[in-house]
Amino acid sequence: MTTRQMSDGELAGQPAAYWTGVAYEALIAYTRARQAEKGYTQPQFWLLRNLSANDISPDGQGMTLAELREAMVSYIRPEDDLAAEAEVLVERGWLTRGTGNRLWLTEEGEQARVDLARNAPAIRAALHEGIDDADYVTTVKVLQRLIRNAGA
């Protein structure tokens, strides 16, 4: 998308919802493309993280797909098919199914989670190129204030 250069005054009048939506879609697309190049999907990584006692899981206990969907409700996308993604991880030996159809992280899955997490710094660095940390912090604070002003 090419856009003409806007003045600061014009930018100040732009709708935040539009630009946050464009940014969200671009950032997700970029992140998912880099992950796909490495042979995994963002939902697969989230499954590993949510089942790991060394990451998001509070207790390392297995979870059903319904429990995983609930745990990921704030960031899962409508097109993400956790059942299909989990099946790929079961086939790779990174997850296993227990009683009650609970998914459990295997030792191989934990190692994969650690290995895949090593990709995040390079993705972050590419996305943050040309943006100093102070500007980034200011942007996040502005977004947080917009969210509070919107009542969330």
Legacy VTK file of the C-alpha trace (Angstrom):
# vtk DataFile Version 3.0
C-alpha trace
ASCII
DATASET POLYDATA
POINTS 152 float
0.000 0.000 0.000
1.414 3.359 -0.954
0.208 6.432 0.861
1.091 10.050 0.428
3.064 11.744 3.158
0.704 13.447 5.609
1.447 16.436 7.777
1.411 16.035 11.555
-1.894 17.899 11.613
-3.415 15.494 9.096
-2.057 12.511 11.011
-3.546 13.837 14.258
-6.983 13.723 12.631
-6.653 10.133 11.424
-8.867 7.479 13.049
-6.843 5.360 15.476
-9.086 2.337 14.882
-8.214 2.299 11.188
-4.454 2.488 11.749
-4.415 -0.002 14.626
-6.372 -2.430 12.426
-3.970 -1.998 9.500
-1.002 -2.395 11.853
-2.491 -5.498 13.483
-3.093 -7.247 10.162
0.355 -6.339 8.823
2.169 -7.431 11.983
0.274 -10.728 12.229
0.854 -11.463 8.533
4.574 -10.728 8.847
4.977 -12.799 12.014
3.047 -15.756 10.610
5.011 -15.670 7.352
8.334 -15.783 9.230
7.075 -18.659 11.376
5.848 -20.550 8.303
9.325 -20.182 6.790
10.615 -22.038 9.858
7.997 -24.794 9.506
5.435 -23.984 12.161
2.361 -21.840 12.704
1.575 -19.257 15.321
-1.310 -21.360 16.721
1.034 -24.359 17.018
3.471 -22.250 19.021
0.623 -21.000 21.224
-0.484 -24.586 21.881
3.025 -25.517 22.995
3.276 -22.415 25.187
-0.116 -22.924 26.798
0.724 -26.537 27.683
4.212 -25.837 29.042
4.747 -25.493 32.795
7.833 -23.478 31.828
5.775 -20.892 29.958
2.069 -19.960 30.088
0.554 -23.058 31.727
0.070 -22.473 35.452
0.545 -26.147 36.311
1.739 -28.029 33.212
-1.375 -30.158 33.281
-2.961 -31.260 30.059
-5.856 -29.307 28.608
-8.731 -30.056 26.283
-9.153 -28.123 23.052
-12.046 -26.240 24.657
-9.829 -25.245 27.589
-7.064 -24.199 25.210
-9.484 -22.110 23.125
-10.659 -20.393 26.311
-7.071 -19.763 27.416
-6.303 -18.192 24.012
-9.557 -16.276 23.576
-7.873 -12.863 23.653
-5.480 -13.608 20.785
-6.694 -16.541 18.723
-7.997 -15.573 15.297
-11.289 -16.818 13.836
-9.487 -18.720 11.073
-7.245 -20.612 13.518
-8.238 -24.286 13.666
-6.797 -25.513 16.947
-7.976 -29.088 16.371
-6.065 -29.315 13.085
-3.019 -27.545 14.528
-2.987 -29.863 17.554
-3.214 -32.896 15.281
-0.056 -31.768 13.450
1.736 -31.479 16.793
0.519 -34.931 17.871
1.848 -36.352 14.578
5.214 -34.652 15.209
5.336 -36.167 18.684
5.257 -32.764 20.376
1.853 -33.374 21.975
0.130 -36.510 23.131
-3.518 -37.242 23.950
-4.506 -38.491 27.366
-7.765 -39.489 28.955
-10.658 -37.156 28.340
-8.988 -36.039 25.104
-6.603 -33.854 27.088
-3.513 -32.714 25.226
-0.180 -33.006 26.970
3.173 -31.540 26.048
5.877 -34.168 25.450
9.574 -33.718 26.199
10.097 -33.272 22.455
7.344 -30.657 22.432
8.978 -28.743 25.272
12.282 -28.754 23.404
10.479 -27.596 20.252
8.851 -24.752 22.230
12.276 -23.633 23.449
13.742 -23.896 19.941
10.841 -22.054 18.294
10.961 -19.281 20.889
14.456 -18.483 19.643
12.881 -17.116 16.446
11.014 -14.343 18.266
13.940 -11.931 18.766
14.718 -11.839 15.026
11.065 -11.240 14.175
10.866 -8.475 16.781
14.110 -6.906 15.550
12.876 -6.794 11.956
9.565 -5.245 12.973
11.235 -2.699 15.262
13.890 -1.655 12.721
14.187 2.127 12.691
12.043 2.536 15.821
13.850 3.454 18.992
12.644 1.978 22.264
11.474 5.353 23.611
9.198 5.874 20.593
7.892 2.335 20.913
7.141 2.812 24.625
5.352 6.087 23.859
3.280 4.351 21.182
2.269 1.550 23.541
1.361 4.062 26.256
-0.778 6.013 23.772
-2.522 2.808 22.704
-3.123 1.867 26.343
-4.652 5.286 26.971
-6.881 4.960 23.890
-8.032 1.580 25.215
-8.817 3.059 28.644
-10.602 6.011 27.006
-12.708 3.505 25.061
-13.783 1.940 28.354
-11.830 -1.292 28.155
LINES 1 153
152 0 1 2 3 4 5 6 7 8 9 10 11 12 13 14 15 16 17 18 19 20 21 22 23 24 25 26 27 28 29 30 31 32 33 34 35 36 37 38 39 40 41 42 43 44 45 46 47 48 49 50 51 52 53 54 55 56 57 58 59 60 61 62 63 64 65 66 67 68 69 70 71 72 73 74 75 76 77 78 79 80 81 82 83 84 85 86 87 88 89 90 91 92 93 94 95 96 97 98 99 100 101 102 103 104 105 106 107 108 109 110 111 112 113 114 115 116 117 118 119 120 121 122 123 124 125 126 127 128 129 130 131 132 133 134 135 136 137 138 139 140 141 142 143 144 145 146 147 148 149 150 151
